[in-house]
Amino acid sequence: MRCLKCIFTVCLIFLLTGCWDRRELGNVSIVTGMAVDKGESFKYKLTIETTEAREMSYQTASGLAPSTVSSLKVIILGK
């Protein structure tokens, strides 16, 4: 049973890693911050801050880490 678990884990490592989707760093954003604010009458505001992935590496960074802040208001129904 232990051997079977080890084989299963090794198979998962090979299946779940790699760059099978081939997305370029210029097209990917990384979430660097997130906030949820509660409003009145079942309303919530979700705010996220993202930065470009190429700014995370010193080799490809331009020195200016532009960040983008996006917000979304959500109404929760059913209470």
Secondary structure, 3 states (H helix, E strand, C coil): CHHHHHHHHHHHHHHHCCCCCCCCHHHCEEEEEEEEEECCCCEEEEEEEEEEHHHHCCCCCCCCCCEEEEEEEEECCCC
